[in-house]
Amino acid sequence: MKTYFHIFVFLFFGNSVFSQENPQVNELLQNAEKTTFINPDESIRIASQILRNTNNASEIIQTNLILSKSYFAKGNLEEAFDFFFAGKKHLENSDFTAKQLEYILFGTSLFRTIGLYEITKNLQKDGAHFLVSNSNQPLALVFEKEMKWLEADSTQNNKKLKQLLFEIDSKTGQKNKEAILLKSKISNSLGTFYLSKGKSDSSQIYFEKALLNQRAFQDKSLQEAFMLVDYSKYFFETNNHQTAIDTLKKALDISKSFNNPFLDYAIFNQLSQNYLALKKEDEFIEFNQKATQSFNSVKLKESAASNAIFNIFQQNQLDLKEALTNELVSTKWTWGSIAALLVLIALFTRWFTSIKLKHSRDVINYLKLIQSLDKKEEPPAKSIGKSLGIPKETESLLLKKLDAFEKTNKYTSNEMSLAQMASQFDTNTKYLSEVINKHKGKNFNLYINSLRIKYIVKKLKTEPNYLNYKVSYLAEESGFSSHSSFATVFKNITGISPNVFIELLKKDLKKNKSLSA
């Protein structure tokens, strides 16, 4: 989701100087641009009306850019690309240089959303050349800092980020709108950087600066909502989960104006993790489901955008040849080869987005599993159903024996059965089975298997040498008769395979080790 957030590198630069023949249209366009990331539906309504009724080249270029930004604000990437290309086509046939750099930077990040990095690099080179020859443009200095910010943020170079803040203050002043919005984004990057390094105090300072600068010009904007999501991560890391939830609810209130699935996913995903940390299962399930639905929508929109790009390239062979110049090894490739390449890229995009969805679900299940290890054991549930026909004294005694049994490792014996356990408890299988069903909420087999899985998960977390053992050994260690039965039960109980769990746990341990170093 971080890549999507970066697209805001250039999105807030409105009001470029245009030579408008109609002052009323000019005013309408300025209003539409101001509300692009506050009320995109209104911007779309205004810009669409103007586009239908104008033949003025500058108005066409500006309205297409507004529409592209507005649809991006709503998460509709396919429409964003359509209007971007329409405006760019008119721009290439005109002398309106005031918008050229904005289109270059907008396109740079727009292509990054679907992974066309080679085109992105070409556009960045165009932007650098444009800055050299158009340094007198009013926004050139700020645009230059925007490009430097994007590079420093992608490499997490906090020294360069701080230097950029100093340069902005010294060269552009405190009253420049675009400069202050850029300072907001740089501060947010620094907040994220320090949070990743475990420096929570510095992180909070920069997150608050980011929001303060952002709200100075664009209250309740899409940018603010994404910043609130990042700020909530600070509260999550410092175990202020309720504050994190309150912060995310502010972002959720802003998101209602956009219906942007990218933003919704970011909010719902963080809400589910905070409710999980607070052990509020109902809320966790609710927002986990919403996060999954939003992610599915994100996947569809990214796929639609990819297909739209490929269709546009296929319709215009000249644009296609130029865009893929650096991708082709030989100039002798036929257009049939190019078509095959596009099909492969489209298939890869679909495959990759499905992998991302699976990974997201795995991470959620992993977090839930890790949290459950630290969860204090609940006392046996009180009887609220029908009487089992067991004397109360016997029922109470069996519960105590079950509690004692869970503190041993006897359940790891692959010979453990209901009959054997009943014999050890000096009772009959009917009584024991009914007590387990009622008070543990599981049948005997699921009860034993749950204890075994919890046992081996705890071993993996607390004894790192277990991470190097084969799954077959882990299966035998926890009482399963085979590798396959262990893997199946592990996945059914935890929602994640043992191999994926081990992989994520290794990454966590490595990250914690690097942070403590």
C-alpha positions in Angstrom: 0.0 0.0 0.0 3.0 2.2 0.5 3.4 2.6 -3.3 -0.1 3.9 -3.6 0.5 6.4 -0.8 3.6 7.7 -2.7 1.4 8.8 -5.7 0.5 11.9 -3.7 4.0 13.2 -4.4 2.6 15.7 -6.9 -1.1 15.6 -6.5 -1.7 18.8 -4.6 -0.3 21.3 -7.0 -3.3 23.1 -8.3 -3.8 26.5 -9.8 -1.1 26.5 -12.5 -1.1 29.5 -14.7 -3.2 29.0 -17.8 -4.2 31.4 -20.5 -8.0 31.0 -20.3 -10.2 32.7 -22.8 -13.2 32.4 -20.5 -12.7 33.7 -16.9 -15.8 31.9 -15.6 -14.4 28.5 -16.9 -11.0 29.4 -15.3 -12.7 29.9 -12.0 -14.7 26.7 -12.2 -11.5 24.8 -13.0 -9.7 26.3 -10.1 -12.5 25.3 -7.8 -12.6 21.8 -9.2 -8.8 21.5 -8.7 -9.0 22.7 -5.1 -11.6 20.0 -4.2 -10.0 17.1 -6.1 -8.8 15.4 -2.9 -11.5 16.7 -0.7 -14.6 16.1 -2.8 -13.6 14.2 -6.0 -17.2 13.6 -7.1 -17.8 17.4 -7.3 -14.5 17.9 -9.2 -15.5 15.2 -11.6 -18.9 16.8 -12.1 -17.4 20.2 -12.9 -14.6 19.0 -15.0 -16.8 16.6 -17.1 -19.2 19.4 -17.8 -16.4 21.7 -19.0 -14.8 19.0 -21.1 -18.1 18.3 -22.9 -18.4 22.0 -23.9 -14.9 23.2 -24.7 -12.6 23.3 -27.7 -10.0 25.3 -25.9 -6.7 23.3 -25.8 -5.6 24.6 -22.4 -9.0 23.8 -20.9 -9.0 20.3 -22.3 -5.5 19.6 -20.9 -6.4 20.9 -17.5 -9.8 19.2 -17.2 -8.3 15.8 -18.2 -5.6 16.2 -15.5 -8.3 17.1 -12.9 -10.4 14.1 -14.0 -7.4 11.8 -13.8 -6.5 13.0 -10.3 -10.2 12.8 -9.2 -10.7 9.3 -10.3 -7.4 8.4 -8.7 -8.7 9.9 -5.4 -11.6 7.5 -5.7 -9.3 4.6 -6.4 -10.6 4.1 -10.0 -7.2 3.6 -11.7 -8.6 2.6 -15.1 -10.4 5.9 -15.5 -7.4 7.8 -14.1 -5.2 6.3 -16.8 -7.8 7.0 -19.5 -8.0 10.7 -18.8 -4.2 10.9 -18.2 -3.5 9.7 -21.7 -6.2 11.9 -23.2 -4.7 15.0 -21.6 -1.2 13.9 -22.4 -2.1 13.5 -26.1 -3.4 17.1 -26.3 -0.4 18.4 -24.3 2.1 16.9 -26.7 0.5 18.8 -29.6 0.5 22.2 -27.7 2.9 24.7 -26.3 1.5 24.8 -22.8 4.6 24.1 -20.7 2.9 25.1 -17.4 1.4 21.6 -17.1 4.1 19.5 -18.7 6.0 18.8 -15.5 2.9 18.1 -13.6 1.9 15.5 -16.2 5.4 14.0 -16.1 5.4 13.6 -12.3 1.8 12.4 -12.2 2.5 9.8 -14.9 5.6 8.7 -13.0 3.7 7.6 -10.0 0.7 6.5 -11.9 2.7 3.9 -13.8 4.4 2.7 -10.6 1.0 1.6 -9.2 0.9 -1.3 -11.8 4.6 -2.0 -11.8 5.7 -0.5 -15.2 8.9 0.8 -13.7 10.8 1.1 -17.0 8.3 3.7 -18.2 8.5 5.3 -14.8 12.3 5.7 -15.2 11.9 7.3 -18.6 9.4 9.8 -17.3 11.7 10.7 -14.4 14.5 11.4 -16.9 12.1 13.6 -18.8 11.2 15.4 -15.6 14.9 16.0 -14.8 15.6 17.4 -18.3 12.5 19.6 -18.0 13.6 21.1 -14.7 17.0 22.0 -16.2 15.4 23.9 -19.1 12.4 25.4 -17.2 13.9 26.4 -13.9 12.0 29.7 -14.1 8.7 27.9 -13.7 6.9 29.1 -10.5 6.6 25.6 -9.1 9.9 24.2 -10.5 11.7 24.4 -7.2 9.0 22.6 -5.3 8.6 20.0 -8.0 12.4 19.4 -7.8 12.1 18.8 -4.0 9.1 16.5 -4.6 11.3 14.3 -6.8 14.1 14.3 -4.2 11.6 13.4 -1.5 10.3 10.4 -3.4 13.8 9.1 -3.8 14.8 9.7 -0.2 11.6 8.2 1.1 12.0 5.0 -1.0 15.5 4.5 0.4 14.5 5.6 3.9 17.3 8.2 3.9 16.4 10.3 7.0 19.4 12.6 6.5 18.2 13.6 3.1 14.7 14.0 4.3 15.8 16.4 7.1 17.9 18.3 4.6 14.9 18.7 2.3 12.9 20.2 5.2 15.7 22.7 5.8 16.0 23.6 2.1 12.2 24.2 1.8 12.2 26.5 4.8 15.2 28.5 3.6 14.2 28.8 -0.1 10.4 28.8 -0.4 9.3 30.4 2.8 6.6 29.4 5.2 3.6 30.8 3.3 3.9 28.9 0.1 1.0 26.4 0.0 2.8 23.8 -2.2 5.9 23.9 0.0 4.0 23.4 3.2 2.1 20.5 1.8 5.4 19.0 0.7 6.8 19.5 4.2 3.8 17.6 5.5 4.7 14.6 3.3 8.3 14.7 4.2 7.4 14.9 8.0 5.2 11.9 7.5 8.0 10.0 5.9 10.3 10.8 8.8 7.6 9.7 11.3 7.4 6.3 9.5 11.2 6.0 9.4 11.6 6.6 13.1 8.8 4.3 13.9 10.5 1.5 12.0 13.6 2.2 14.0 11.7 1.9 17.3 12.2 5.7 18.1 8.6 6.3 19.1 9.1 9.8 20.6 10.7 11.2 17.4 8.1 9.4 15.3 5.2 11.0 17.1 6.7 14.5 16.7 7.0 14.2 13.0 3.6 12.6 12.5 2.0 15.5 14.4 3.9 18.0 12.3 2.8 16.3 9.1 -0.9 16.5 10.1 -0.6 20.1 11.3 0.9 21.2 8.0 -1.6 19.2 6.0 -4.6 20.6 7.8 -3.3 24.1 7.3 -4.5 24.0 3.6 -6.5 20.8 3.1 -8.6 19.7 6.0 -10.2 16.3 5.7 -8.4 15.4 2.5 -7.4 12.0 1.2 -3.8 12.8 2.1 -4.8 13.5 5.7 -6.7 10.1 5.9 -3.6 8.2 4.8 -1.5 10.1 7.3 -3.9 9.2 10.1 -3.5 5.6 9.1 0.3 5.9 9.5 -0.1 7.8 12.8 -2.3 5.0 14.1 0.7 2.6 13.6 2.6 4.7 16.2 -0.2 4.1 18.7 -0.3 0.4 17.8 3.5 0.0 18.4 3.2 1.8 21.7 0.3 -0.4 22.8 -2.2 2.5 22.9 -4.7 0.5 20.9 -7.8 2.4 21.8 -6.1 5.7 20.7 -5.1 3.9 17.5 -8.7 2.9 16.9 -9.9 6.5 17.6 -7.4 7.8 15.1 -8.4 5.3 12.5 -12.1 6.2 13.0 -11.2 9.8 12.1 -9.6 8.4 8.9 -12.7 6.3 8.3 -14.9 9.4 8.6 -12.9 11.1 5.9 -12.9 8.0 3.7 -16.6 8.2 3.3 -16.1 11.1 0.8 -14.0 8.9 -1.5 -15.1 5.3 -1.4 -11.4 4.5 -2.2 -10.7 0.8 -1.7 -7.0 1.4 -1.2 -7.7 3.7 1.7 -10.5 1.5 3.0 -8.1 -1.5 3.0 -5.4 0.4 4.9 -8.0 1.5 7.6 -9.8 -1.8 8.0 -6.5 -3.8 8.1 -5.2 -1.6 10.9 -8.5 -1.6 12.8 -8.6 -5.4 12.7 -5.1 -5.7 14.1 -5.9 -3.3 17.0 -9.1 -5.1 17.9 -7.1 -8.4 17.8 -4.6 -6.9 20.2 -7.5 -5.8 22.5 -8.9 -9.4 22.2 -12.2 -8.1 20.9 -12.9 -11.0 18.6 -16.2 -9.8 17.2 -14.7 -6.5 16.1 -11.6 -8.2 14.8 -13.7 -10.6 12.6 -15.8 -7.7 11.3 -12.9 -5.5 10.2 -10.9 -8.5 9.0 -13.7 -9.4 6.7 -14.0 -5.7 5.5 -10.2 -5.6 4.9 -10.4 -8.8 2.8 -13.3 -7.3 0.7 -11.4 -4.1 0.2 -8.3 -5.9 -0.8 -10.3 -7.9 -3.4 -11.6 -4.6 -4.8 -8.0 -3.3 -4.9 -6.9 -6.4 -6.8 -9.7 -5.9 -9.4 -9.0 -2.2 -9.9 -5.2 -2.8 -10.3 -5.9 -5.6 -12.8 -8.4 -3.4 -14.7 -5.8 -0.6 -14.9 -3.2 -3.0 -16.2 -5.5 -4.2 -18.9 -6.4 -0.6 -19.8 -2.8 0.3 -20.2 -2.1 -2.6 -22.5 -5.2 -1.9 -24.6 -4.1 1.7 -25.0 -0.6 0.7 -26.1 -2.0 -1.9 -28.5 -4.3 0.8 -30.1 -1.4 3.1 -30.6 1.6 1.3 -32.0 3.8 4.4 -31.8 3.1 4.9 -28.1 3.7 1.2 -27.5 7.0 1.1 -29.3 8.2 4.2 -27.3 7.0 2.9 -23.9 8.7 -0.5 -24.3 12.0 0.6 -26.0 14.1 -0.3 -22.9 12.2 -3.5 -22.4 13.1 -5.0 -25.8 16.4 -6.8 -26.2 16.3 -6.7 -30.0 14.8 -4.2 -32.4 13.9 -7.2 -34.6 11.1 -8.4 -32.4 7.8 -8.6 -34.2 4.6 -7.1 -33.0 3.5 -10.7 -32.3 6.3 -11.0 -29.8 5.2 -7.8 -28.2 1.6 -9.0 -27.9 2.9 -12.2 -26.3 4.9 -10.2 -23.9 1.8 -8.1 -22.9 -0.2 -11.3 -22.3 2.6 -12.6 -20.0 2.7 -9.3 -18.1 -1.1 -9.3 -17.7 -1.0 -12.9 -16.5 1.8 -12.1 -14.1 -0.1 -9.1 -12.7 -3.1 -11.3 -12.0 -1.0 -13.9 -10.4 1.0 -11.4 -8.3 -2.2 -9.7 -7.0 -3.6 -13.1 -6.0 -0.4 -13.9 -4.2 -0.6 -10.5 -2.4 -4.2 -11.4 -1.2 -3.0 -14.8 0.1 -0.1 -13.2 1.8 -2.3 -10.6 3.5 -4.5 -13.4 4.9 -1.5 -15.4 6.0 -0.1 -12.3 7.9 -3.5 -11.7 9.6 -3.7 -15.4 10.7 -0.1 -15.2 11.8 -0.7 -12.1 14.0 -3.8 -13.8 15.5 -1.8 -16.9 16.3 1.1 -15.0 17.9 -1.3 -13.0 20.0 -3.0 -16.1 21.2 0.3 -17.4 22.7 0.4 -14.4 25.1 -3.3 -14.6 25.9 -4.1 -15.6 29.5 -5.9 -18.9 29.8 -9.6 -18.4 30.3 -11.2 -20.3 33.2 -13.5 -23.2 32.1 -16.9 -21.9 30.9 -19.8 -22.2 33.3 -22.6 -24.5 32.5 -25.4 -22.7 30.7 -27.0 -25.6 28.8 -28.8 -28.8 29.7 -27.5 -30.9 32.5 -25.1 -33.6 31.4 -26.5 -36.1 33.9 -23.2 -36.0 35.6 -22.9 -35.3 39.3 -21.6 -31.8 39.9 -18.8 -33.1 42.0 -17.7 -35.4 39.2 -18.0 -32.7 36.6 -15.9 -30.3 38.7 -13.3 -33.0 39.3 -13.0 -33.8 35.6 -12.5 -30.1 34.8 -9.7 -29.9 37.3 -8.1 -33.0 35.8 -8.4 -31.5 32.4 -6.7 -28.3 33.6 -3.8 -30.3 35.1 -3.6 -32.4 31.9 -3.2 -29.3 29.8 -0.2 -28.3 31.9 1.6 -31.6 31.0 2.8 -32.8 27.6 0.9 -36.0 27.7 -1.2 -35.0 24.8 1.9 -35.1 22.5 1.8 -38.9 22.7 0.5 -40.2 19.4 -1.2 -43.1 21.3 -3.4 -40.7 23.2 -7.1 -41.7 22.8 -10.4 -40.9 24.5 -10.4 -44.3 26.2 -6.8 -44.0 27.4 -7.5 -40.5 28.8 -10.7 -41.6 30.5 -8.7 -44.5 32.1 -6.2 -42.0 33.4 -9.0 -39.8 34.8 -10.7 -42.7 36.5 -14.0 -42.1 34.6 -15.9 -43.4 31.6 -15.6 -42.1 28.0 -19.1 -40.7 27.9 -18.6 -38.4 30.9 -15.2 -37.3 29.6 -16.4 -36.6 26.1 -19.5 -34.6 27.3 -17.4 -32.5 29.6 -14.9 -31.7 26.9 -17.6 -30.8 24.4 -19.4 -28.6 26.8 -16.6 -26.8 28.5 -14.0 -26.7 25.8 -16.4 -26.3 22.9 -14.7 -29.1 20.9 -14.8 -32.8 20.4 -12.0 -34.9 21.8 -9.9 -35.1 18.6 -10.1 -31.3 18.0 -9.3 -30.7 21.7 -6.2 -32.8 21.6 -5.0 -31.5 18.3 -5.5 -27.9 19.4 -3.3 -28.6 22.4 -0.7 -30.2 20.2 -0.6 -27.2 17.7 -0.4 -24.7 20.6 2.5 -26.7 22.0 4.5 -26.7 18.8 3.7 -23.1 18.0 5.0 -22.1 21.4 8.2 -24.2 20.9 8.8 -22.5 17.5 8.4 -19.0 19.1 10.4 -19.6 22.3 13.1 -22.0 21.1 14.6 -20.7 17.8 16.4 -24.0 17.1 13.0 -25.5 16.3 12.8 -23.2 13.3 15.5 -25.3 11.6 13.8 -28.6 12.1 11.9 -30.4 9.3 8.1 -30.3 9.4 8.1 -34.1 9.8 10.1 -33.8 13.0 7.7 -31.1 14.3 4.8 -33.4 13.5 6.4 -36.3 15.5 7.4 -34.0 18.3 3.8 -32.7 18.8 2.2 -36.2 18.6 1.0 -36.5 15.0 1.5 -39.8 13.1 2.5 -38.2 9.8 3.7 -35.0 8.1 0.6 -34.6 6.1 -1.9 -35.0 9.0 0.1 -32.4 11.0 0.2 -29.9 8.1 -3.6 -30.4 7.5 -4.5 -29.9 11.2 -2.2 -27.0 11.6 -3.8 -25.2 8.6 -7.3 -26.0 9.7 -6.8 -24.7 13.3 -4.6 -21.7 12.6 -5.6 -20.7 9.0 -2.0 -20.8 7.9 0.4 -23.6 6.9 3.3 -24.5 9.2 5.8 -23.5 6.5 4.4 -20.1 6.0 4.1 -19.6 9.8 7.8 -20.5 10.2 8.8 -18.2 7.4 6.9 -15.2 8.9 8.3 -16.0 12.4 11.8 -16.0 11.1 11.3 -12.6 9.5 9.9 -11.3 12.8 12.9 -12.6 14.8 15.3 -11.1 12.2 13.5 -7.8 12.3 13.5 -7.7 16.1 17.2 -8.6 16.2 18.1 -5.8 13.8 16.1 -3.3 15.8 17.7 -4.3 19.1 21.2 -4.2 17.5 
